[in-house]
Amino acid sequence: MSSTAPESPLAKQQARALELRRLLNQAAHAYYVLDAPLMEDPVYDQLYRELLDLETAQPDLVSPDSPTQRVGGAPAQGFQSVQHRIGLLSLDNAFNTAELEAWYGRLLKVLDREPPAALPMVGELKIDGNALALSYEHGVLVRAATRGDGEQGEEITANVRTIASVPLRLQLEHPPAWVEVRGEALIPDDTFAAINAERESRGEALFANPRNACAGTLRQLDPKVVASRRLDFFAYTLHLPEDWQAAPGDPERPSNQWAALQWLQQAGFKVNPNAALLPDLAAVEAFFQHWDSGRRQLAYATDGVVVKLNDLRLQDAAGFTQKAPRWAIALKYPAEEAPSKLLRLSCQVGRTGVVTPVAEFEPVPLAGTSVSRATLHNADRLAELDLHGGDTIVVRKAGEIIPEVVRVLPELRPAGAPRLQLPHTCPECGSELVREAGEAATRCVNSSCPAILRGALRHWVSKGALDVDGMGSKLIEQLVDRGLVRSIADLYRLDGALLSSLERMGSKSAENLVSALEASKAQPWHRQLYGLGIHHVGEVNAKALTKAFPSAAELATAALETPEAITAVYGIGTEIAQSLQQWFATPANQELLTSLERTGFSLAATDTELRAAEAATAATALLNGQTFVLTGTLPSLSRSQAQALIEAAGGKVSGSVSKKTSYVVAGAEAGSKLSKAESLGVPVLDEAGLQALLQGS
Ligand code: IVH
């Protein structure tokens, strides 16, 4: 069939945007939900780029289900409280077979069945994450909220949009007016480990377990941070309008939980694949036993299994108690906790000066390993536990990963035991410790504290940074203790003779070390920047920053003069910009850079790195290939700041307007360039328009 009227350019663009959205959403679903990629990453990237270009040129084309809307918008100021359409209940727990049987007995009774009637049930894993309520209207995700108190939660839609496995639009031909979906947001164990490793490398406090990390992430004000944490989501509850019936082609209205899980899956959600239909209590027991050991093979934490009556009409008939449904029960795994005796409270001073209290206790076996130390995180946690000398404590391996002290058993406390607190002075250098208002961390702020210096050196030579082979912690300790090394740059003044005079250092290994240090000078610029150990500048951020700022001099200028150019880098927020500003404004750090340059560091990208970075930005930059002309005075940006922002996003700034100019950015008292733009039909932006373009909207 051929159409007679030629399509208008706008209609063509609309059709293409629709097609791109459909393709990209389908590809994301295949990748994140089905784990069966449809296309290669570069193909996805190119299509995404095309959609972004279309939407940038024609903002009317943007729709809330566009994949470009997953991460967007400025950081929130706070979260609104929202009333849930349907309350989020909690679950009753059973900790043993007797409790499970008692629950089942009560259920038979309310349903008026004679034991031993067998009621078909569904067994699901109890995911140890954070419950979310998702609201879809006419198939489009309009709101996402935390559980809160079950009646009201916090509205965190912008954050939830960044979760790749949450569909922005339901895969239904005729979606109901509204759909409420509940499920669990989670951080898989490997992502959790990577987040904590990154935090450790930046000297930040670690998350105790994946659930805490997930809860903290969902309440992040900046959706970009949420996106970087790669959360996942399993859907498990479906609510539909009472009168809704499926149109032909769409999955039918489910009449039981098993079908509801399938409905959710067909609508595009990720549903946990380990659910099972359980015909009777014996099958429930077997399911629980299976996962009690099987859970260790899972890539995410679970704290039990949930058993639900399958038939939705029977669920209705069974109803609810005050706080939980009668038709479901959580069977919890026995906690992996054990008592131990506190031996001492020690303190670690990290490379950023943060002082972390550590409990050392008699070794106890937990989740397959022997545990004898656990971090107490900070002074607040220490106070909360109310720890005293010689206390009997309960230790747990949270999420089977990091050991933690759960509580103290005060009834077993020796008489007259002293209450334990953080020391007032640094255990390493004796200087007064500082705790700033609103900060959880207590710090040593003496920049020449040997603990800080040792930490800085260890970080500099570590694998992800300068990767200096043969420079271990023991050696660093000797170098610092003997006063041979007072800064990172001093490492490069060490010679073979001096090194071989140290303990356990032969002349051959001393020579090797000197060559390894020499070779480290050729490490790429992003590793050098990461190695400096600037607060918040981990490996990922260092790469992003060095792409935009190919030398320490350029980065320093931007940090000190145009912080907007720093936050214009994708993934970099104000916290990082401030940290860079502080770092570069500190004279000792400026001196370090000068000394490093003197020892032969370029502190800049080499030509090869630059070419590789250019090729990469050419493919991804937001304003790539676009030319701007600036005229007049902008309300807040200076000419050079605006230019820096445009260039950081891949655009070019030119002095004169031609047909090839993409945009003229005009401020007050704009002159002939503005009239020329108007006569040539070149689009004109004000400062807000430029900012919007830079935000990718
Ligand atoms: S059903 C009324 N199913 O466990 C139904 N909950 O301890 C209540 N959870 O708040 C929820 N996995 O956050 C259900 N497969 C699952 C679950 C699950 C984890 C969480 C959920 C709930 C908590 C109750």
Boltz pocket constraint, residues with backbone or C-beta under 6 A from the ligand:
constraints:
  - pocket:
      binder: B
      contacts: [[A, 89], [A, 90], [A, 91], [A, 124], [A, 125], [A, 126], [A, 127], [A, 128], [A, 129], [A, 130], [A, 131], [A, 147], [A, 183], [A, 184], [A, 236], [A, 237], [A, 306], [A, 325], [A, 328], [A, 330]]
      max_distance: 6.0
